Amino acid sequence: GVAKTLSLSAAFYFLGINISPYVISANFFDSRIGGTEGRIDTDYKYDEINPKEVKEGPDENPFEGITLLVHRNGEVDPCGAQKADPLAAIRSSMDHIDAPSSEFDKYDFDSVMTRALASSILSSDSCGPARGSAKNGIPELLNFCDMGEDHTPVLLDHENLVPLVDSHGDYYFPCHFHTREGVRIASIGELADLARKIKEGTCSPEQMSDSGTCASSSNELHIYAVPAGRLFIFAPKYVGEIFDLPHVKVSSGLPVSLKVISITPRVFDVINFFDRDESSRIVEKALKETSETHRMKRSSTGASGYNVNNQRTSENGFDTHGKEAQKVKRRCLDVLGFDHYEESMTDGLQVL
């Protein structure tokens, strides 16, 4: 019979996001910020970092001996290095957050971390936008994190963003921050844990040379800043480079990784993404599907309607909500750097 193989469309999830025609509405700031009833209250001050976020004993600073390096999203080389203690900068950057310690969430962390980097940790001329001019006297990072109304797509969590205010009283949306492998850093505690792991002596992937040896013995913590409204992009250095993704789980238990097969355009071989048993179950479900829109039938062409072209002779079906399909779709978003699942950002699995 005709072999039927599973085709995953994860790479296309980015398309609708990155070319979104939607931008920030003109009255957004009026409804999102203001007074003691909004998320911004400049009179509120924290006495200390939420102890649930940073388990700092009296003699421990998790960032002591660590060099924090910041990359722009998708860039191999750092755009800035720390010039001040990250912990002290974070402590002094929390006074604009109007949220109880127990409710300090990832959006609050993004705002605090962006402010700490822009105001203290980095030089003011570090990590600006690759194109365009920045405002005089404003830290470059703020202009990178908030690219303005015409260049900031509105994602599903846009209303949750916590803006910060600069010295001129202007509001900016913050960046969100990821590891090299795409894991979102969602709290101060997670950032501190990354620093502690670096101090355990493991050579970070950024320090690894093309030959596989550690090119530097310094304790470097690399984080990747992603502008508001944008999605994480991997930053490959060379063909053959491996991105291990231990946070991505598969039924077989085998380790998932990306192998770089092209730098421009970015192309990866996804290793151990799914196994034959999962593939067989998805194909089996597709063969039993009776829905006219999802069952196996002659492949169509065109963007609307069912149009058969004699140049396309394949058959295909779709699985959008099956048990196995849901697991694979969630795994797709894990690989792509999402920290939560959004059904509206996915497509069905295509069985061809």
C-alpha positions in Angstrom: 0.0 0.0 0.0 0.9 3.6 -0.1 3.1 4.6 2.9 1.6 7.2 5.1 3.9 9.4 7.1 3.3 12.0 9.8 4.0 15.7 8.8 4.3 18.2 11.7 3.7 21.8 11.0 5.4 23.3 14.1 7.7 25.6 12.1 4.7 27.5 10.7 3.3 28.4 14.2 5.5 31.5 14.1 4.1 32.9 10.8 0.8 34.3 12.1 2.5 35.7 15.2 5.3 37.5 13.5 3.3 39.2 10.8 0.3 40.0 13.0 -1.4 43.2 11.7 -2.6 44.0 15.1 -0.8 46.7 17.1 -1.3 48.5 20.4 -4.5 50.5 20.5 -4.2 54.3 21.1 -6.1 54.1 24.4 -4.2 51.1 25.7 -2.1 53.0 28.3 -5.2 54.8 29.6 -6.9 51.6 30.5 -3.8 49.6 31.5 -2.0 52.0 33.7 -3.0 54.5 36.3 -3.4 55.3 40.0 -3.5 52.8 42.8 -6.1 50.7 40.9 -3.7 49.7 38.1 -0.7 47.5 38.0 1.6 50.6 38.4 1.8 52.4 41.7 5.0 54.4 42.1 4.3 55.0 45.8 4.5 51.3 46.6 7.9 49.9 47.6 9.1 46.4 48.5 11.3 46.2 51.6 12.9 43.0 50.2 12.7 40.6 47.3 9.9 38.0 47.7 11.6 35.2 49.8 9.7 32.7 47.7 11.5 34.0 44.7 15.1 34.2 46.0 16.2 31.8 48.8 19.0 34.1 49.8 20.6 33.4 53.2 22.5 36.1 55.1 25.8 35.1 53.5 24.7 34.2 50.0 24.3 36.3 46.9 23.5 33.8 44.1 25.0 36.2 41.5 28.3 36.7 43.3 31.2 35.6 41.1 28.8 35.4 38.1 29.1 37.6 34.9 25.6 38.2 33.5 25.6 38.5 29.7 22.6 39.6 27.7 21.8 38.7 24.1 19.3 40.2 21.8 16.7 37.7 20.7 18.3 35.3 18.1 21.8 36.7 18.3 24.9 34.6 19.1 27.0 37.4 20.5 26.1 39.2 23.7 25.0 42.9 23.4 25.9 43.8 26.9 27.6 42.6 30.1 26.9 43.4 33.7 28.6 46.4 35.3 26.7 46.2 38.6 25.5 43.5 41.0 22.3 42.0 39.6 20.8 41.3 43.0 21.2 44.8 44.2 19.8 46.1 40.9 16.8 43.9 41.1 16.1 44.9 44.7 16.1 48.6 43.7 13.9 48.0 40.6 10.8 46.7 42.2 9.1 49.9 43.5 6.9 50.2 40.4 5.2 46.8 40.9 1.8 47.0 42.6 1.3 43.3 43.5 1.5 41.5 46.8 4.6 39.2 47.2 2.4 36.1 46.9 1.1 37.4 43.5 4.4 38.3 42.0 4.2 36.6 38.6 6.3 36.2 35.4 5.0 39.5 34.0 6.1 41.3 37.1 9.5 39.6 36.8 9.8 40.7 33.2 9.2 44.3 34.2 11.5 44.3 37.1 14.3 42.5 35.2 14.0 44.9 32.2 14.2 47.9 34.6 17.2 46.5 36.5 19.1 45.8 33.3 18.3 49.1 31.8 19.0 51.3 34.8 21.9 49.5 36.6 23.1 46.2 35.4 24.0 47.2 31.8 25.5 50.3 30.3 22.9 52.6 29.0 24.2 52.3 25.4 24.0 48.4 25.5 21.5 46.2 23.7 19.6 48.8 21.7 17.5 48.0 18.6 19.5 46.7 15.6 17.8 49.3 13.4 16.3 52.7 14.1 17.3 55.5 16.3 16.8 55.6 20.1 15.6 58.5 22.2 18.4 60.6 23.7 19.1 59.9 27.3 17.0 56.7 27.4 18.7 53.3 28.0 19.0 51.5 24.7 17.5 48.3 26.1 14.2 50.0 26.6 14.0 50.9 22.9 14.7 47.3 22.1 12.2 45.8 24.4 9.4 48.2 23.3 9.8 48.8 19.6 6.8 51.2 19.4 3.2 50.9 18.4 3.9 50.1 14.7 6.3 47.3 15.5 4.8 45.5 18.5 2.3 42.7 17.6 -0.4 42.2 20.2 -0.2 38.6 21.4 -2.8 36.8 23.5 -1.2 37.8 26.8 -0.7 41.5 25.9 -3.1 42.8 28.6 -0.9 41.1 31.2 2.3 43.0 30.4 3.5 45.3 33.2 5.0 48.5 31.7 7.8 50.4 33.4 8.4 54.2 33.4 11.6 55.9 32.5 13.2 59.0 33.9 11.1 61.2 31.5 7.8 59.7 32.6 7.4 57.6 29.4 6.1 54.1 29.7 7.8 51.1 28.0 6.8 47.5 27.7 9.4 45.1 29.1 11.2 42.2 27.4 10.8 38.6 28.5 13.9 36.5 29.0 14.9 33.0 28.0 17.8 30.6 28.2 19.8 29.6 25.2 17.5 26.5 24.9 14.4 28.7 24.9 13.2 28.1 28.5 11.4 31.2 29.7 12.9 32.6 32.9 9.7 33.4 34.9 11.0 34.4 38.3 13.9 35.8 40.3 14.3 32.4 41.9 14.7 30.7 38.5 17.3 33.3 37.5 19.2 32.7 40.8 19.0 28.9 40.3 20.6 29.3 36.8 23.4 31.3 38.5 24.0 28.6 41.1 24.2 25.9 38.4 26.8 28.0 36.6 28.9 28.2 39.7 28.8 24.4 40.0 31.4 24.4 37.3 29.6 23.2 34.3 30.7 24.7 31.0 27.8 26.6 29.5 26.9 25.9 25.8 27.8 29.5 25.0 31.3 28.9 26.2 31.7 25.7 24.2 34.0 26.0 21.2 33.3 24.5 17.8 35.7 21.6 18.7 33.7 20.7 21.7 36.1 22.1 24.4 35.3 24.8 26.9 36.7 28.0 25.5 36.4 29.9 28.8 36.5 29.1 32.4 34.7 32.2 33.6 31.3 31.9 35.3 29.1 33.4 32.6 25.3 33.4 32.7 23.8 34.1 29.3 20.2 35.3 29.0 18.3 36.2 25.8 16.0 39.3 25.8 12.9 39.0 23.6 11.0 42.2 22.8 7.4 42.7 23.8 5.0 41.0 21.4 7.7 38.8 19.9 8.6 35.1 20.3 11.9 33.5 21.2 14.3 32.7 18.4 17.2 30.2 18.7 20.7 31.6 18.1 22.8 28.9 16.4 26.5 29.5 16.0 27.6 26.8 13.5 26.2 23.9 11.5 26.3 20.8 13.6 25.7 22.6 16.9 23.4 20.8 19.3 20.7 22.4 21.5 19.8 19.9 24.2 16.1 20.4 25.4 15.7 18.5 28.7 12.6 20.4 29.4 10.8 18.8 26.5 9.4 15.4 27.5 8.5 12.5 25.2 6.7 9.2 25.9 9.8 7.2 25.1 11.9 9.1 27.6 14.6 9.7 25.0 16.4 13.1 25.1 15.0 15.7 22.7 17.5 18.0 21.0 17.9 20.3 18.0 20.8 19.8 15.5 21.7 22.9 13.4 21.7 22.0 9.7 21.7 25.6 8.4 22.4 29.0 9.9 20.7 31.1 7.1 17.9 30.3 7.0 17.7 28.7 10.5 17.0 25.0 9.9 17.2 22.3 12.6 16.9 18.6 12.7 14.6 17.8 15.7 16.0 14.6 17.4 13.7 12.2 19.2 10.7 14.5 18.8 8.3 11.6 18.6 8.5 7.8 18.2 7.1 5.2 15.9 4.3 4.2 18.4 3.0 7.8 18.6 3.2 8.1 14.8 1.3 4.8 14.3 -1.4 5.9 16.7 -1.9 9.2 14.9 -2.0 7.5 11.5 -4.4 4.9 12.8 -6.8 7.6 14.1 -6.6 9.5 10.8 -7.5 6.3 8.8 -10.6 5.9 11.0 -11.7 9.5 10.8 -15.1 10.1 9.2 -15.4 13.9 9.4 -15.4 15.3 5.9 -13.0 18.1 6.8 -10.5 15.8 8.6 -10.7 12.3 7.0 -8.1 10.9 4.5 -8.9 12.0 1.0 -7.3 13.4 -2.1 -5.2 16.4 -1.3 -6.6 19.8 -2.3 -4.9 23.0 -3.4 -5.7 26.7 -2.9 -6.6 28.7 0.2 -10.3 28.3 0.1 -12.7 25.5 -0.8 -11.8 22.0 -1.9 -10.0 22.2 -5.2 -8.3 19.2 -6.8 -5.3 19.7 -9.0 -4.0 16.9 -11.3 -0.4 17.8 -10.3 -1.1 16.9 -6.7 -2.0 13.2 -6.4 -1.4 12.6 -2.7 -4.0 11.9 0.0 -4.0 13.6 3.4 -6.0 13.9 6.6 -5.8 15.9 9.8 -5.8 15.2 13.6 -6.5 18.3 15.6 -7.8 17.2 19.0 -6.9 13.5 19.4 -5.0 12.4 22.5 -1.7 11.8 20.7 -2.1 14.9 18.5 -2.6 17.0 21.6 0.6 15.7 23.2 2.6 16.3 20.0 1.2 19.8 19.6 2.1 20.7 23.2 5.5 19.4 22.6 5.8 21.6 19.5 5.2 24.7 21.6 7.7 23.5 24.3 10.4 23.2 21.6 9.6 26.7 20.3 10.1 28.4 23.6 6.4 28.8 24.8 6.0 28.4 28.5 2.3 27.6 28.3 0.0 26.0 25.7 -2.3 28.1 23.5 -4.6 26.1 21.2 -5.2 29.1 19.0 -1.5 29.3 18.1 -1.5 25.7 16.8 -2.6 23.8 13.7 -3.7 20.2 13.3 -1.2 17.4 12.6 -1.3 16.4 8.9 -1.1 12.8 7.9 0.0 12.4 4.3 
